[in-house]
């Protein structure tokens, strides 16, 4: 099979690494890819959001399957574009339809879906400029802290947790005035849930589902979970507090109703469902859905998945997922993210990198890198993920931290305390 993988981050490098382990994978194309994905296939300069260009490439290169890494092409409707085009509809796209992707594309849609299917989540209201006064009154009578979320995609920056009422009111005005562009034309205001977070990843063919290894990621830039939110500074799998009883709760109260609810609405969903969860007083609540795998969680989930990933994705496309059983590596995995100086605010690209060849006993997943005139350079805020195995996450973390010292580029920064709160 010839596979086209859309995306260019650490998640996509992990996918490329895993897909090419399958004997069924003849040729892998990655669009646009990075310096790491080029080790496993051919990077092609396609925009994942230019569906016509993507479709033409698939026809010209006998592509048998499209695997979508990031959320934007899914929210824009790449699945529907292929299904509705008579020349492309024979090529399965791994990812939900445009409506299914609204679970991530619209916070209000996701909240309505959860209410409809009795899925536990924080209480909420939604507001627009037209009912700003109601929003301000709602904040005034609400307990603090409070959570404000831009309804649409805001590159991971559209969620604010605020402790003071006047600050929350000002933030609501700013968001509705366009702080996050069109994404915050509608704002969802939620109660703040106090607990510990974890991530569950579900693969579904629209009828049946399989739960992948559970992970926990760390978003804050600073050690001890301080400072600004980022795309993710590291992750661990498995998660010690997620025991069989909690997972049974998650499956029965959240996973099953989610898959059933999609089917009841007649939504085509053949792909990954990321469920961001929080454990509050022993009970699981949904914080958010994503319509794809998380990053950097993918960099610990796929290394612990012992199945042939391409075989699973073929089963998804054919509606035969029920025939498969997920096999997990018993070892723990920990990934740490090396980022550019200044990230998640302003940072410079194009810094020369060295030391990667000295790394042993870890997997290297490139997130923001490129090769120019034979030189490896930084090309993003998050640059490199270093994933290691161990008998527990602490042992794996120790290996990743040691190897992180060997990589050198100007402004390199990483957290050394991934998993600290466990």
BADO-425017 format. One record per atom (N, C-alpha, C): x, y, z. Coordinates in steps of 0.2 Angstrom, whole numbers, plus 5000, padded with zeros to 4 digits. Layout:
# BADO-425017
XYZ/...
//
This chain:
# BADO-425017
500449945000/500050005000/500450065000/500250114996/500550184997/500150225001/500450255006/500150295011/500350365011/499850415011/499950485012/499750505019/500250535023/500150555030/500250635030/499650665032/499650735032/499850765039/500350815039/500550845045/501350845045/501650885050/502350895050/502650895057/502350875062/502550885069/502850815072/502850815078/503150755082/502650705081/501950715081/501450665081/501550625074/501650665069/501750635062/502350595061/502950615065/503550575065/503350515068/503050515074/502850445077/502450405073/501950435069/501550395065/501950365059/502450405056/502850385051/503250325053/503550325059/503950275062/503550215063/502950215065/502550165066/502250135060/502050175055/501750145049/502250105045/502850125045/503350095041/503550035044/503350015050/503549945052/503049895050/502549915046/502049865043/502349845037/502349775036/502549745029/502049765024/501449795025/500949815020/501149885017/501549925021/501749985019/502349985014/502150005007/502649995002/502950065001/502550125001/502850185001/502450235005/502850275009/502550325013/502750395011/502250435010/502250505008/502050545014/502450605016/502250645022/502150715019/501650745020/501550815018/501350865024/501750915026/502450925023/502950885026/502850855032/503350815035/503950865038/504450835041/505050875044/505650825042/506250845045/506850815044/506850745047/506350735052/506350665055/505950615051/505350645048/504950605044/505250575038/505750615035/506150605029/506550535030/506650515036/507050455038/506550395036/505950405036/505450345035/505050345028/505150405025/504750405018/504950465014/504450495010/504650545006/504250605008/504550665010/504250725011/503950755005/503350785005/503150814999/502850885001/502950934997/502751004998/502051014996/501550985000/500850994999/500551025006/500051065005/499751095011/499151045012/499151025019/498550975021/497951005020/497851075019/497251105019/497051125011/497451105007/497251115000/497051044997/496451034998/496150964996/496250944989/496150994984/496250984977/496950954976/497450994979/498150974978/498250904981/497950894987/498050824990/497750774986/497150784984/496750734980/497150714973/497450764970/497750754964/498450714965/498750734970/499350694972/499150624973/498650604977/498450534978/498350494972/498050534967/497850494960/498550484956/498950534957/499550534953/500050484956/499950464962/500450424966/500150354968/499550344966/499250274968/499250264975/499050324979/498950324986/498350274988/498450234993/497950184995/497550205001/497850255005/497550275011/497850345013/497450395016/497650455018/497550455026/498050465029/498050465037/498150545039/497650565042/497650645044/497950655051/498450685052/498750705058/498450755062/498450815059/498150875063/497450885062/497150935066/496450935066/496150985060/496551035058/496251085054/495951055047/496351005044/496050975038/495350935039/495350905045/494750875047/494150915048/494250975052/493751025053/493551055047/493951065042/493851095036/493451045031/493450975032/493050935029/493450885023/494050875025/494450835020/494150765019/493850735024/493550665023/492950675018/492550725019/491950735015/492150745008/492750785007/492950805000/493150734996/493450695000/493650624996/492950584995/492550585000/491950534999/491450564993/491450634993/491050664988/491350664981/491950644980/492350654973/492350584971/492050574965/491950504962/492650474960/493150514959/493850494958/494250474964/494050504970/494450494976/494050444981/493450434980/493050404985/493250324987/493650304982/493950234984/494550234989/494850294990/495350304994/495150325002/495250275006/494950295013/495350345016/495050395020/495350445024/495250425031/495850415035/495750405042/495650465046/495050475048/494850535051/494050545051/493750585055/493050595055/492850635049/492150635048/491850685043/491850755046/491750805042/491750875044/491250885051/490750855051/490250855057/490550825063/490850765062/491150725067/491750765070/492150805066/492650845068/492450905072/491750925072/491550975076/491650965083/491750895085/491850885092/492450925095/492950935090/493450975092/493451045089/493151055083/493051125080/492651165083/492151145088/491651195091/491551165098/491851205103/491751185110/490951185112/490551225109/489851225110/489551165107/489751145101/489451085099/489651025103/490251015105/490450965110/490050965116/489951025119/489551025125/488851005124/488551025119/487851005117/487850925116/488350895113/488350825111/488450785118/488850815123/488950775129/488250785133/487950835133/487250845137/486750795134/486750795127/486250745124/486350675125/487050655127/487150585128/487350575135/487150625140/487250615147/488050595149/488450625145/489150615147/489450665152/489750645157/489950695162/490450745160/490250805161/490750865160/490550925164/490950975164/490751035168/490151075166/489751105170/489251145169/489451205165/489051225160/489251275155/488651325153/488851385150/488451425146/488851445140/488551465135/488851495129/488651565128/489051615126/488851685125/489251705118/488851755115/489151795109/489051865111/489251905106/489251985107/488552005108/488051975105/487351995106/487051985113/487351935117/487151935123/487751935128/488151985127/488751995131/488452015138/487952055139/487752075146/487552015150/487251965147/487051905150/487651865153/488151865148/488851835150/489151875156/489151935156/489451975162/489051955168/488351955168/487951945174/488151865176/488251825171/488351755173/488951745177/489551785174/490151785178/490051815185/489651865186/489651895192/489351855197/488851805195/488551765200/488851695201/489451685197/489751625196/490351615202/490451555204/490951545209/491651545205/492151565208/492851575205/493251515207/493751495204/493951515197/493451495192/493551525186/493051505180/493451495174/493151455169/493551445163/493151475157/493551505153/493251535147/493651505141/493251475136/493551445130/493251475124/493751495119/493551505113/493151445110/492651465106/492251405103/492651365098/492951405094/493251375088/494051355089/494351335084/495051315084/495451385085/495951375091/496351435092/497051415094/497251365090/497951335091/498151325098/497651295102/497851275109/497851335113/497751395111/497851455116/497151485118/496551455116/495951485117/495651465124/495951445129/495651425135/496051465141/495551505144/495851545150/495551515157/495951515162/495651495168/495851555173/495251585175/495351655178/495051655185/495451685190/495251675197/494851735200/494851795196/494451855198/493951875194/493351895196/492751915192/492851965187/493152025190/493352075185/493752055179/494252015181/494751995176/494351955171/493951915173/493551865169/493051905164/492751955167/492351995163/492752035157/493252065159/493752095154/493952045149/494051985151/494351935146/493751915141/493151905144/492551895140/492451945134/492552005136/492452065132/492952055126/493652045128/494152045124/494051985119/493851925121/493751875117/493251885112/492651915114/492151925109/492251985105/492752025106/493052075102/493552055097/493651985097/494151955092/494851945095/494951935101/495651915104/495851855100/495451805099/495651745095/495351735088/495251795085/494951795079/494251765079/494051735073/493351705073/493251655078/493851625080/493751565085/493351585091/493451655093/493151675099/492551725098/492151715092/491551745091/491051725096/491151655098/490651625103/491151605108/490951615115/491351595120/490951545125/491251495127/490951445131/491251455138/490851475143/491051485150/490851425154/491351395157/491251325161/491451335168/491151295173/491351285179/492051265179/492451275184/493151255185/493151185189/493451135186/493451065189/494151065192/494151045198/494851035202/494950965203/495450935199/495650865199/496350855195/496450795193/497050775190/496850755183/497250775178/497050765171/497350695168/497050665163/497350615159/497050615152/497350575148/497050575141/496950495139/496350495136/496150425133/496050435125/496350385122/496350385115/495950325112/495450335108/494950285105/495050285098/495150225095/495050215088/494450185086/494050215081/493450185080/493250175072/492950125070/492750125063/491950145062/491750175067/491050205067/490550155070/490750095071/490250045074/490650025081/491249995080/491649965086/492150015087/492550005093/493050045095/493550005099/494150035099/494750005103/495050065107/495150045113/495550095118/496250085117/496650135116/497350135115/497650145122/498350145123/498650155129/498450225132/498350225138/498150295141/498850335143/498750405142/499350445143/499150505147/499650545150/499550605153/500050655150/499850715148/500350765145/500350825150/500950855149/501050915153/501150975149/500651025150/500651085145/501051145147/501151155154/501451215156/502151215154/502451275153/503151285151/503651275156/503351285162/503851285168/503851225172/504351205176/504351145180/503851165186/503551105188/503051115193/502351135191/502351125184/501751155180/501551225182/502051265180/501951335181/502051375174/501851435174/502051475167/501451465162/501651485156/501151485151/501051415148/500451405145/500251345142/500651345135/500751275133/501151265127/500751215123/500951185118/500651135114/500851065118/501251065123/501451005127/502151005128/502350995134/503150985135/503350915137/502850865137/503050795138/502450755140/502550695140/501950645142/502250585145/501850545148/501950485151/501450435149/501550365149/501050315148/501450255151/501050215155/500350225157/500350275163/499750285166/499650335171/499450295177/499850305182/499750265188/499050265192/498750325192/498050325195/497450305191/497650285185/497050265181/497050185181/496650165186/496650095187/496050065184/495949995185/495449965181/494749985182/494650005189/493950035190/493850105187/494350145187/494250215184/494150205176/494550155173/494450145166/493750115164/493550075169/492850045167/492350095167/492450145172/491950205172/492050245166/492650255164/492750295158/492450265152/492550195151/492250165145/491550165145/491250145151/490450145151/490150205151/490450265155/490050325155/490250375150/490850365146/491050415142/491250385135/491650335134/491850305128/491150275124/490850225127/490250195124/489750245122/489550295127/489050345124/489250395119/489950405119/490250445113/490150415107/490350345106/490350315100/489650305098/489150285103/488450275101/488150335099/488350395102/488050455101/488150475094/488850465091/489050485085/488550445080/488550375081/488150335076/487350355076/487150375082/486450395083/486250455078/486750505078/486750565074/486850555067/487050495065/487250475058/487850505056/488350515061/488950545059/489450495057/489750505051/490350465049/490950475053/491250425057/491850435061/492250375060/492750385056/493250325056/493950355057/494150345063/494750375065/494850375073/495250425075/495450435082/494950485086/494750465092/494450515096/494950525102/495150585103/495550605109/495050625114/495050595120/494650625126/495050645131/495050715132/495350745138/494950735144/495250705149/494850695155/495150725161/494750725166/494950755173/494650705178/494950685183/494750645189/494550685194/493950695196/493750735202/493350695207/493650685213/493350645218/493250575216/493750555212/493650485210/493250475203/492950525201/492450515195/492750555189/492650525183/492950555177/492450605174/492750655172/492350705168/492750725162/492350745156/492650765150/492850835150/493450855149/493650925148/493550945141/493750895136/493750915129/493850855125/493550855119/493650805113/494150835108/494650795105/494950815099/494750755094/494850775088/494650725083/495250695080/495750695083/496450665081/496850645087/497450615086/497850605091/498150665094/498350665100/498650715104/499450725102/499750775104/500450785103/500650825109/501050795113/501550745112/501350675115/500650665116/500450595119/500650545114/500550555107/500650505102/501350475103/501850515105/502550495105/502650445111/502150435116/502150385121/501650335119/501150345116/500550295115/500750245109/501050275104/501250225098/501850185100/502350205104/502850165106/502650105110/502050115114/501750065118/501250015115/501050035108/500649995104/501049945100/500849885102/501249825099/500949805092/500349825091/499949805085/500249835079/500149805073/500349835067/499849895066/500049955066/499550015066/499250015059/499550005053/499250005047/498749955046/498849895050/498349845050/497649865053/497749905059/497249925062/496849985058/497250025055/496950075051/496550045045/496849995042/496449955037/495749925039/495749905045/495149875048/494649935050/494949995051/494450045052/494150065046/494550065040/494250085034/493750035031/493849975033/493349915031/492849905036/492849935042/492349925047/492449855050/493049835051/493149765054/493649775060/493549825064/493949835069/493849785075/493249765075/493049715081/493449655080/493749635075/494149575074/494849585077/495049645080/495649655082/495649665090/496249645093/496349655100/496949705101/496949755105/497549795106/498049765111/498649765109/499149735112/499649795115/499749795121/500149855124/500849825127/501349865125/501949855128/501949865136/502149815140/502049815147/502549875150/503049895146/503449945149/503150015149/503350055153/503150125153/503550165148/503250225146/503650265141/503550335143/504150375143/504050445145/504450485139/504050535137/504350585132/504450655135/505050685133/505150755135/505250795128/504950855128/505050895122/505550955123/506050955118/506551005118/506251065114/506251125117/505951175113/506451235112/506251285108/506651335107/506551395112/507151425113/507151485118/506551535117/506151555122/505651605121/504951565120/504951505118/504351475117/503951465123/503251475124/502851475118/502651545115/503051595118/503051665115/503551665109/503751725107/504151735101/504851695102/505051665097/505651625097/505951625090/506551605089/506851605083/506951535080/506951535073/507051465070/507751465066/507851415063/508451405060/509151405064/509051375070/509651365074/509951295072/510651295072/510951235070/510951185076/510851125074/510751065079/511251015079/511450985084/512050935084/511850895090/512250835090/512250785096/511750735095/511350735090/510750685090/511050615089/511650605085/511850545084/512150505090/512250545095/512550515101/512050485106/511450495104/510850475108/510750395107/510750365113/510650285113/510050275118/509750215117/509150195121/508550235121/508450285116/507850325116/507650325109/507050345108/506750355101/506750435100/506950455095/506950525093/506350545088/505950585090/505350605086/505450685084/505550705078/505650775076/505050805076/504950865079/504350905079/504450965075/504951005076/505051065072/505751065069/505951035064/506551025061/506551035054/507151055051/507151045044/507951035042/508051015036/508751005033/508851055028/509351095028/509551145023/510251145022/510451125016/511151115013/511451065018/511151015019/511450965023/511450975031/511251035033/511251045040/510651045043/510551015049/509951005053/509851065057/509251095056/509051165059/508451155063/508351195068/507651205071/507151235066/506551215067/506051245062/505351255066/505351265073/504751275076/504851285084/504351295087/504451305094/504551245098/504251195097/504351125099/504851095094/505451075096/505951045091/505950975091/506050945096/506250875096/505850835102/505650775101/505350735107/505850675108/506050665114/506450605116/506050565120/505950505118/505450455121/505950395123/505850375129/506250315132/505750265135/505950205136/505550155139/505850145146/505550115151/505750095157/505250055161/505450025167/505049985171/504450025174/504650095175/504150145177/504250205173/503850255174/503950315170/504550355173/504750345179/505350375182/505950355179/506050285178/506650255175/506650285167/506050285164/506050305157/506250385157/506050425162/506150495162/506950505163/507250465167/507950475168/508350465162/508150415157/508550405151/508350465146/507750485146/507650545141/507950605144/508050615150/508350675153/509150675151/509450615152/510150605150/510250615143/509850595139/509950605132/509750675129/509350705133/509150775131/509850825132/510250805137/510850845138/511350835132/511250785128/511750775122/511550815116/510950835116/510650875110/510850945111/511150985106/511351055107/511051095101/510751145103/510551205099/510451265103/510551325100/510451385104/509751395107/509751405114/509151425117/508751355119/509051305118/508751235120/508451235127/507851215128/507551215135/507051155135/507051125141/506551065142/506451055149/505851035151/505651015158/505950955160/506250945166/506550885168/506150845173/505450875174/505050845179/504450815177/504450795170/503850765167/503650705172/502950705174/502750655178/502750665186/503050725187/503250745194/502650735199/502050745196/501450755201/501150685203/501450625200/501250565201/501650525206/
//
